[in-house]
Amino acid sequence: MSAAPVLEEPAPVAERRYVLPADVELLAVTESDSDAFAEVGLTLGEVAVLRPGSRERPRVVPAEAAALLECFRRPSTVGDAVLAHCAQWGGDPMSILEAAFPVLVALSQAELLAVDGTAAAAALAPRLEPGDRVGDVTVEQPLRLVRDGEVWRARAVDGARAAVKVVASGALGLDLLAREAAALTRLGELAPGLAPVLLAHEPSPATGGDRSELSGALALSWVDGVPVDAAAQRIAAALPMPLGWQADGAVRVLLVAVAEAYARLHESGVVHGDVHPGNVLVAADGTVKLLDFGLARVLDSSFSDAPRTAGGEYIDPQTAAAVLAGEPLPQVSCAAEQYSVAALLWRLLTCGPAVDLDHDRAVAMRQVCHEQPPSLLDCGAAAWPDGERVLRRALAKNPAERYPTMRDLARALSAAVTDVDSDSWCAAECADRAGHSRSASWPTYDLTRFEVGGVLWQRATPALSSDLASALAELAVRSGDTDAADLSRMWSLR
């Protein structure tokens, strides 16, 4: 059992001094480069807040919020920063604070805006250098820097691409690396192709300088692919219309592939322990691979319990209940991970969480314990009664009500993806590639999920809005549907 999290009483928000770490960048979109930024979902008047190489994804904020963030280049309370902003740009302090507060909360939770004096406030710097070696693998270029470690692009002795992962020293550093090495070794034997190949494991990397802060390194085979949530969005954006007919069918096939991957994992005696989209990659051929086994549980091994994550939309109800009660967090299990995987599958299908968690941690944990997901239709997804029943069972609050194994979940989900869904999707895609028109035989489609003000409208990113505008315009041209044309104009202006 993991130790119970200690929740210290923080200083009042009004008294805390926040700072924008030196390595956090504010990337504004200008008129001259707006076309290039549109490809990544940024539009004129928006600013990306990013920490290059870090685990956190960039956050997009309005230009007005970015101007306020500049006031945190030096440590400042929120109140003082707002007053400094108003002194420079004008405006009512209370109105600016009210508008900016949700943005500041989100950035502070992501540690893109940090409390002064904490580890998160310090700029990240690499611990390795190009040319350092782990086994026969040579590191070349940093890919991700975080406080507890980093990942480098590397090259094996035979010239093949590789990756090197190092972990900072600490009580759990050696265990994390040894646990990951054991998990990868087992998967290499029992589930080849599911995870990176372990090339080398060294308790301390062979370097030319002082690297005493490192507790070890792993050299791994390179894995090509994109995070599974990005893959799902690309499928929905790339396939032709009608919306909700082909795109959802393709995403459903992806859901089965993800469930199958976790079924293979559990059957190999490994529980991942850190389910989220960034740890699931999808290759160009649709192959799903799993990454990052530092928090894994290797069944029938002598390792101590892995540390548990204690927050986020993929936490299972039993762990959430332990957080609320201040009790030790339970060891990750196959049943708990089934819930986490189902929550991930729900996100892939709906572009949103199964449970929309509150910013307050205690409230969020109670939601995980008691709140049920809305219907797929209410989430803006197409109706899929069989698939929804499968996911709801896997998301049951009581572990005994879930599927006996991940393999059972994968089989049920596969059965829910009917032959009609797959055949229709494949036939339609082939017809498009051959240049054939399908306008004479449109299947029934439903535009209500794309209505202005609906759930999808409220949740859509700028990139998704642009994709939907183009897709609806194509549907209007091919089918002659004037409602689709009107919706296309509205989405293009969103």
C-alpha positions in Angstrom: 0.0 0.0 0.0 1.3 3.5 -0.8 1.5 6.0 2.0 -1.4 8.3 2.5 -0.8 11.7 0.8 -0.1 14.5 3.3 -2.2 17.5 2.5 -0.6 20.5 4.1 -2.6 23.6 4.5 -1.4 26.1 1.9 -1.1 29.8 2.4 -4.1 31.8 1.2 -4.1 32.4 -2.5 -4.1 36.1 -2.1 -0.9 35.9 -0.1 1.0 33.5 -2.4 3.7 35.0 -4.7 3.6 33.4 -8.2 6.3 33.5 -10.9 6.4 32.6 -14.5 9.5 30.3 -14.7 12.3 31.5 -16.9 12.0 28.6 -19.3 8.2 29.2 -19.9 7.6 30.8 -23.3 4.6 32.9 -24.5 4.2 32.3 -28.2 1.9 34.8 -29.8 0.3 34.5 -33.2 0.9 37.4 -35.5 -0.9 38.2 -38.7 2.1 37.3 -40.8 2.4 33.8 -39.4 -1.3 33.1 -38.7 -1.6 30.5 -41.5 1.3 28.4 -40.1 -0.1 28.5 -36.6 -3.6 27.6 -37.8 -2.2 24.1 -38.5 -1.7 23.6 -34.8 -4.9 25.2 -33.7 -3.8 28.7 -32.9 -5.5 31.7 -34.3 -4.8 35.4 -34.4 -5.2 36.9 -30.9 -4.2 33.7 -29.1 -1.0 32.9 -27.2 0.5 29.5 -26.5 2.0 29.1 -23.0 4.6 26.3 -23.2 7.6 24.9 -21.4 9.8 23.4 -24.1 10.6 19.7 -23.5 8.4 19.4 -20.4 5.7 16.8 -19.8 3.0 19.5 -19.8 1.2 20.2 -23.1 1.0 23.9 -24.3 -2.0 25.8 -23.1 -3.7 28.4 -25.3 -4.8 31.7 -23.7 -6.2 34.9 -25.0 -3.8 37.8 -25.7 -5.2 39.7 -22.7 -4.4 36.9 -20.3 -0.9 36.6 -21.8 -0.3 40.3 -21.0 -1.3 39.6 -17.4 1.1 36.7 -17.3 4.0 38.9 -18.2 3.4 40.7 -14.9 4.6 37.4 -13.2 8.0 37.5 -14.8 9.0 38.7 -11.3 7.4 37.0 -8.2 4.1 38.7 -7.5 0.8 38.1 -5.8 -2.2 37.8 -8.1 -3.6 41.1 -6.7 -0.3 43.0 -7.3 0.0 41.5 -10.9 -3.5 42.6 -11.7 -2.9 46.1 -10.5 0.4 46.3 -12.4 -1.4 45.2 -15.5 -4.1 47.8 -15.1 -1.5 50.5 -14.5 0.1 49.6 -17.9 -2.9 48.8 -20.0 -5.9 50.2 -18.2 -9.1 48.4 -17.3 -11.1 47.5 -14.2 -9.0 45.3 -11.8 -12.0 43.3 -10.6 -13.2 42.6 -14.1 -9.8 41.6 -15.2 -9.3 39.3 -12.2 -12.7 37.7 -12.7 -11.9 37.0 -16.4 -8.3 35.8 -15.8 -8.7 33.7 -12.6 -9.8 30.4 -14.3 -6.8 30.8 -16.6 -4.4 31.4 -13.7 -5.8 28.4 -11.9 -5.3 26.1 -14.9 -1.7 27.3 -15.5 -0.8 26.9 -11.8 -2.2 23.4 -11.8 0.0 22.6 -14.8 3.0 24.3 -13.0 3.4 26.7 -16.0 2.8 29.4 -13.4 4.5 28.4 -10.1 4.6 29.4 -6.5 7.8 31.4 -5.9 10.5 29.4 -4.1 9.1 25.9 -5.1 10.9 23.4 -7.3 8.4 24.1 -10.1 9.6 27.7 -10.2 13.1 26.8 -11.2 14.0 26.7 -14.8 14.6 23.1 -16.1 18.1 22.3 -17.3 19.3 19.1 -18.8 21.3 16.7 -16.7 23.0 14.8 -19.6 25.0 16.2 -22.5 25.2 15.1 -26.1 27.7 12.4 -26.4 27.0 10.8 -23.1 26.5 7.0 -23.3 24.2 4.4 -21.8 25.5 1.0 -22.7 26.2 1.2 -26.5 23.7 3.9 -27.0 24.8 7.6 -27.4 22.5 10.4 -26.4 22.0 13.2 -29.0 19.2 15.6 -28.3 16.9 16.3 -25.3 13.2 15.6 -26.0 11.6 16.2 -22.6 12.9 17.7 -19.4 11.0 17.3 -16.1 12.0 17.8 -12.5 12.4 14.1 -11.8 14.1 13.1 -15.0 14.5 13.5 -18.8 14.2 11.7 -22.1 16.8 12.1 -24.9 16.8 11.1 -28.6 19.7 8.7 -29.0 21.5 6.4 -31.5 22.4 2.8 -31.0 25.8 1.5 -32.1 24.2 0.1 -35.3 22.8 3.5 -36.2 19.2 2.7 -35.2 17.2 5.4 -33.5 16.8 5.0 -29.8 15.7 6.8 -26.6 17.4 7.3 -23.3 15.5 7.9 -20.1 17.2 9.1 -16.9 15.7 9.6 -13.5 16.9 12.1 -10.9 18.2 10.7 -7.6 15.7 10.2 -4.8 14.1 7.5 -2.7 12.2 6.0 -5.6 14.6 6.6 -8.5 16.3 3.2 -8.5 13.1 1.3 -7.9 11.4 3.2 -10.7 14.1 2.2 -13.2 14.4 -1.3 -12.0 10.7 -1.8 -12.1 10.5 -0.4 -15.7 13.4 -2.6 -16.8 11.7 -5.7 -15.3 8.4 -4.8 -17.0 10.0 -4.3 -20.4 12.0 -7.5 -20.1 8.9 -9.5 -19.4 6.9 -7.8 -22.2 9.8 -8.4 -24.6 9.3 -12.1 -23.9 5.5 -12.4 -23.6 4.1 -9.5 -25.6 6.7 -8.5 -28.2 5.9 -5.3 -30.1 3.7 -4.0 -27.3 6.3 -1.7 -25.7 9.8 -0.4 -26.5 12.7 -2.9 -26.4 15.1 -2.6 -23.5 18.6 -2.0 -24.9 20.5 -1.2 -21.7 19.9 -0.5 -18.0 22.6 1.2 -15.9 22.3 2.2 -12.3 24.3 5.4 -13.2 25.0 6.6 -16.7 28.5 6.7 -18.0 29.2 10.4 -18.4 32.1 12.7 -18.6 31.0 15.1 -15.9 29.4 15.2 -12.5 26.0 13.5 -12.8 25.7 12.6 -9.1 22.1 13.8 -9.1 21.1 10.9 -11.4 20.1 7.6 -10.1 20.2 5.6 -13.4 19.3 5.4 -17.0 17.5 3.2 -19.5 18.2 2.9 -23.2 15.1 1.9 -25.2 14.3 1.2 -28.9 12.7 4.2 -30.6 8.9 4.1 -31.0 7.2 6.0 -33.8 3.7 7.2 -33.4 1.4 9.9 -32.0 -0.5 10.1 -28.7 -3.7 8.1 -28.9 -6.0 11.2 -28.4 -4.3 13.0 -31.3 -4.7 9.9 -33.4 -8.4 9.8 -32.7 -8.8 13.5 -33.6 -6.9 13.0 -36.8 -9.1 10.1 -37.8 -12.2 12.2 -37.2 -10.8 15.2 -39.1 -9.3 13.3 -42.0 -12.2 11.0 -43.0 -14.9 12.3 -45.3 -18.4 12.9 -44.3 -21.1 12.3 -43.1 -20.0 13.2 -39.7 -20.8 10.7 -37.0 -21.0 7.8 -39.5 -17.5 7.1 -40.8 -15.3 9.0 -38.3 -17.0 7.4 -35.3 -16.7 3.9 -36.9 -12.9 4.4 -37.4 -12.5 5.7 -33.8 -14.4 2.7 -32.5 -11.8 0.4 -34.2 -9.1 2.4 -32.5 -10.8 1.9 -29.1 -10.7 -1.9 -29.6 -7.0 -1.7 -30.5 -6.3 0.2 -27.3 -8.3 -2.3 -25.2 -6.5 -5.2 -26.9 -3.1 -3.6 -26.0 -4.0 -3.4 -22.3 -5.4 -7.0 -22.4 -2.1 -8.2 -23.7 -0.3 -6.2 -21.0 -2.4 -7.7 -18.1 -2.1 -11.2 -19.6 1.7 -10.8 -19.4 1.6 -10.1 -15.7 2.1 -6.3 -15.9 -0.3 -3.5 -14.7 0.7 -0.2 -16.2 -0.2 2.1 -13.3 -0.1 5.4 -15.3 -2.9 5.4 -17.9 -3.2 8.6 -19.9 -3.1 9.5 -23.6 0.6 10.4 -23.7 1.5 6.8 -22.7 -0.4 5.2 -25.6 1.1 5.7 -29.0 -0.5 4.9 -32.3 1.8 4.1 -35.3 1.0 5.0 -38.9 -0.3 1.4 -39.5 -2.6 1.6 -36.5 -0.4 -0.4 -34.2 -0.8 0.6 -30.5 2.2 0.6 -28.2 2.4 1.4 -24.5 5.1 3.6 -22.9 6.5 4.6 -19.5 6.4 1.7 -17.1 8.1 3.4 -14.1 4.9 3.1 -12.1 4.0 -0.4 -13.3 3.2 -3.3 -11.1 5.0 -6.5 -12.2 2.9 -9.3 -10.8 4.7 -12.1 -8.9 7.8 -9.9 -8.4 9.6 -8.8 -5.3 9.3 -5.1 -6.0 7.8 -2.8 -3.4 4.5 -1.2 -4.2 4.8 1.4 -7.0 3.8 5.0 -6.1 0.3 5.9 -7.2 -1.0 9.0 -8.9 -3.7 10.6 -6.8 -5.6 12.8 -9.2 -6.8 13.4 -12.7 -9.7 12.0 -14.8 -8.2 8.5 -15.0 -8.1 7.8 -11.2 -10.3 4.9 -10.2 -13.0 5.3 -7.5 -11.3 3.2 -4.8 -8.1 5.3 -5.1 -10.3 8.5 -5.0 -12.0 7.2 -1.9 -8.6 6.6 -0.2 -7.6 10.2 -1.0 -10.8 11.6 0.5 -10.3 9.5 3.7 -6.6 10.3 4.0 -5.8 6.6 3.9 -2.9 4.8 2.1 -3.5 4.5 -1.6 -4.3 1.0 -2.7 -1.9 -0.9 -4.9 -2.8 -0.7 -8.6 -4.8 -3.7 -9.7 -6.1 -5.0 -13.0 -9.7 -4.0 -12.0 -8.6 -0.5 -11.1 -6.7 -0.1 -14.4 -9.8 -1.4 -16.3 -11.6 1.7 -15.0 -8.7 4.0 -16.0 -8.6 2.5 -19.5 -12.4 2.8 -19.9 -12.1 6.5 -18.9 -9.4 6.9 -21.6 -11.6 5.2 -24.2 -14.5 7.5 -23.3 -12.3 10.5 -23.9 -11.2 9.1 -27.3 -14.8 8.7 -28.3 -16.2 12.0 -27.0 -13.2 14.4 -26.9 -14.0 14.9 -23.2 -13.8 13.2 -19.8 -16.2 10.6 -18.5 -16.7 12.8 -15.5 -16.0 16.5 -15.8 -14.0 17.1 -12.6 -14.1 20.2 -10.5 -11.0 22.2 -9.8 -11.3 21.6 -6.1 -9.6 18.3 -5.4 -12.0 17.0 -2.7 -15.0 17.8 -4.9 -13.3 16.0 -7.8 -12.6 12.9 -5.8 -16.2 12.8 -4.7 -17.3 13.1 -8.3 -15.1 10.1 -9.2 -16.6 8.1 -6.4 -20.3 8.9 -7.2 -20.9 10.7 -10.5 -21.9 8.8 -13.6 -20.9 9.8 -17.1 -23.5 11.6 -19.3 -24.8 9.8 -22.4 -22.7 9.7 -25.5 -25.2 11.9 -27.2 -25.0 14.5 -24.4 -21.2 14.5 -24.9 -21.6 15.3 -28.6 -20.8 11.9 -29.8 -22.9 9.7 -32.1 -25.3 7.2 -30.5 -23.7 3.8 -29.9 -25.9 1.9 -27.5 -23.9 -1.4 -27.5 -20.5 0.4 -27.1 -21.9 2.7 -24.4 -23.1 -0.3 -22.4 -19.7 -1.8 -22.5 -17.9 1.4 -21.4 -20.4 2.0 -18.6 -19.8 -1.5 -17.2 -16.0 -1.0 -17.3 -16.6 2.4 -15.5 -18.7 0.9 -12.7 -17.9 2.3 -9.3 -17.8 -1.1 -7.8 -14.9 -3.2 -9.2 -17.0 -6.4 -8.9 -19.4 -5.0 -11.5 -16.7 -4.5 -14.1 -15.6 -7.1 -16.6 -13.6 -10.0 -15.0 -10.5 -9.1 -17.1 -9.3 -6.6 -19.7 -9.6 -9.4 -22.3 -13.3 -9.6 -21.5 -13.6 -5.9 -22.0 -11.7 -6.0 -25.3 -13.9 -8.8 -26.6 -17.1 -7.0 -25.6 -16.0 -3.8 -27.2 -15.0 -5.7 -30.4 -18.4 -7.3 -30.5 -20.0 -3.8 -30.2 -18.1 -2.6 -33.3 -20.4 -4.4 -35.7 -19.5 -5.6 -39.2 -21.8 -3.0 -40.6 -19.8 -0.2 -39.0 -16.5 -1.5 -40.2 -17.6 -2.4 -43.7 -19.4 0.9 -44.3 -16.4 2.9 -43.1 -13.9 0.9 -45.2 -16.1 0.9 -48.4 -16.7 4.7 -48.1 -13.0 5.4 -47.6 -12.1 3.2 -50.6 -14.7 5.0 -52.8 -13.3 8.4 -51.9 -9.8 7.3 -52.7 -11.0 6.0 -56.1 -12.6 9.4 -56.7 -16.2 8.0 -56.8 -19.1 10.2 -55.6 -21.4 8.8 -52.9 -23.9 11.6 -53.2 -26.5 9.3 -54.7 -26.5 6.9 -51.7 -26.0 9.0 -48.5 -26.8 7.1 -45.4 -28.9 8.7 -42.7 -26.9 11.3 -40.7 -27.7 13.5 -37.7 -26.5 17.2 -37.5 -27.9 17.9 -34.1 -24.6 17.1 -32.4 -23.0 20.0 -34.3 -25.6 22.7 -33.3 -24.4 26.0 -32.0 -24.3 26.0 -28.2 -24.3 22.2 -27.9 -21.9 20.1 -25.9 -19.5 19.7 -28.9 -19.6 23.4 -29.6 -18.7 24.2 -26.0 -15.8 21.7 -25.9 -14.3 22.0 -29.3 -10.7 23.4 -29.7 -10.0 25.9 -32.5 -8.4 23.2 -34.6 -11.4 20.9 -34.2 -13.7 23.8 -35.1 -11.8 24.5 -38.3 -11.9 20.8 -39.2 -15.6 20.6 -38.6 -16.3 23.7 -40.6 -14.5 22.1 -43.6 -16.2 18.8 -43.1 -19.6 20.3 -42.9 -18.9 22.4 -46.1 -18.0 19.2 -47.9 -21.2 17.5 -46.7 -23.2 20.5 -47.9 -21.7 20.3 -51.4 -22.1 16.6 -51.8 -25.5 16.3 -50.3 -27.1 19.6 -51.0 -28.0 20.0 -47.3 -28.5 23.7 -46.6 -28.5 23.1 -42.8 -25.0 21.6 -43.2 -23.9 24.8 -45.1 -25.3 27.0 -42.4 -23.5 25.1 -39.7 -20.3 25.2 -41.7 -20.4 29.0 -41.7 -21.1 29.1 -37.9 -18.2 26.7 -37.1 -15.8 28.7 -39.3 -16.6 31.8 -37.2 -16.4 30.1 -33.8 
